[in-house]
Amino acid sequence: MTWERLPVDDVGYFSPKILDEMDDNEVRVWAEAFESRRYGGWRNVDNRWRECLGLDSTRDKTVLDYGCGFGIESLQFARNGCDVICGDINPESVGAAVRVLSAFGHEPRSAMIREDAPFFPDTPLEYDVFYSNGVLHHTPFISDILRASLRGLRGDGEIRLMLYSDRAWVAKVGGPLPGIDKDVRSHPKFRRFVRAMDGPHSTYADWYSPEKVGARLPFLRVISYDYIAKGGIYCALILAPR
Ligand SMILES: C[S@@+](CC[C@H](N)C(=O)[O-])C[C@H]1O[C@@H](n2cnc3c(N)ncnc32)[C@H](O)[C@@H]1O
């Protein structure tokens, strides 16, 4: 996946440049429509997306939104007084997220993520929450990225992720699940899973059960793993360093 186009929930994939032609009022209207699809529909069943990922309970923290896309999650943290750093491998995406937050009167910081190992900014950052929503199931380097994330995580900090769950695999391509020790790309149903989750744009998607999280990320302690969204096809994961 090249990430030149970003997902806009239930609408499609768009270049971050779509915001270039809009004035601030139009950006706000566009972002609010995005928010109502994300938090008003099948993703946020029983408000679990917002609750389990701490979107309303996180106040006055420094949050790195890693893979911010259009910045819809960043906006939620900014609204609660958080100091938000919008980070992405695509500079246009960082620009779009900053534009969205600025249109609502916030002043986010920004960070360019390197496209190669260690997949992190060259500039040192410090944050209370490393937040990554819908990103790390798209890379085989989740473990390297989360190890790198620990460098900037403050003492009592947390990692919060939204990832595809094991239920997504079962719902989209049927069981049994691939072995948790196996590279998902070697499974005969891998391509079907990727297409079902992301359409034709994507080249990689993995799934995470509580067991697989434990096996893949042994240097982290699982504080909570919650199934969220219709059918529990996503999970909200809170982690801390061991
Ligand atoms: C599916 S979108 C999710 C966007 C946003 N988090 C949201 O909730 O709408 C994935 C985003 O992650 C970015 N991305 C993909 N791989 C990345 C990496 N290794 N480091 C940082 N950002 C990455 C993409 O450019 C894209 O903006």
The ligand as an SDF file (V2000), in Angstrom:
LIG
                    3D

 27 29  0  0  0  0  0  0  0  0999 V2000
   -5.8910    3.3210    7.3350 C   0  0  0  0  0  0  0  0  0  0  0  0
   -5.1410    4.8980    7.4640 S   0  0  0  0  0  0  0  0  0  0  0  0
   -5.6460    5.3410    9.1060 C   0  0  0  0  0  0  0  0  0  0  0  0
   -5.6680    6.8250    9.2970 C   0  0  0  0  0  0  0  0  0  0  0  0
   -6.0910    7.3310   10.6750 C   0  0  0  0  0  0  0  0  0  0  0  0
   -5.3300    6.7590   11.7490 N   0  0  0  0  0  0  0  0  0  0  0  0
   -7.5520    7.1280   10.9410 C   0  0  0  0  0  0  0  0  0  0  0  0
   -7.9000    6.5880   11.9900 O   0  0  0  0  0  0  0  0  0  0  0  0
   -8.3640    7.5550   10.1110 O   0  0  0  0  0  0  0  0  0  0  0  0
   -3.4380    4.4960    7.6630 C   0  0  0  0  0  0  0  0  0  0  0  0
   -2.5160    5.6960    7.8010 C   0  0  0  0  0  0  0  0  0  0  0  0
   -1.2540    5.2550    8.3080 O   0  0  0  0  0  0  0  0  0  0  0  0
   -0.1950    5.7970    7.5450 C   0  0  0  0  0  0  0  0  0  0  0  0
    0.9140    4.8490    7.6420 N   0  0  0  0  0  0  0  0  0  0  0  0
    1.0330    3.6490    7.0540 C   0  0  0  0  0  0  0  0  0  0  0  0
    2.1810    3.0550    7.4210 N   0  0  0  0  0  0  0  0  0  0  0  0
    2.7930    3.8970    8.2880 C   0  0  0  0  0  0  0  0  0  0  0  0
    4.0070    3.8440    9.0360 C   0  0  0  0  0  0  0  0  0  0  0  0
    4.8370    2.8110    8.9590 N   0  0  0  0  0  0  0  0  0  0  0  0
    4.3070    4.8850    9.8130 N   0  0  0  0  0  0  0  0  0  0  0  0
    3.4510    5.9300    9.9220 C   0  0  0  0  0  0  0  0  0  0  0  0
    2.3000    6.0560    9.2410 N   0  0  0  0  0  0  0  0  0  0  0  0
    1.9760    5.0380    8.4360 C   0  0  0  0  0  0  0  0  0  0  0  0
   -0.7730    6.0100    6.1640 C   0  0  0  0  0  0  0  0  0  0  0  0
   -0.0660    6.9990    5.4320 O   0  0  0  0  0  0  0  0  0  0  0  0
   -2.2100    6.4210    6.5020 C   0  0  0  0  0  0  0  0  0  0  0  0
   -2.2980    7.8150    6.7160 O   0  0  0  0  0  0  0  0  0  0  0  0
  1  2  1  0
  2  3  1  0
  2 10  1  0
  3  4  1  0
  4  5  1  0
  5  6  1  0
  5  7  1  0
  7  8  2  0
  7  9  1  0
 10 11  1  0
 11 12  1  0
 11 26  1  0
 12 13  1  0
 13 14  1  0
 13 24  1  0
 14 15  1  0
 14 23  1  0
 15 16  2  0
 16 17  1  0
 17 18  1  0
 17 23  2  0
 18 19  1  0
 18 20  2  0
 20 21  1  0
 21 22  2  0
 22 23  1  0
 24 25  1  0
 24 26  1  0
 26 27  1  0
M  CHG  2   2   1   9  -1
M  END
$$$$
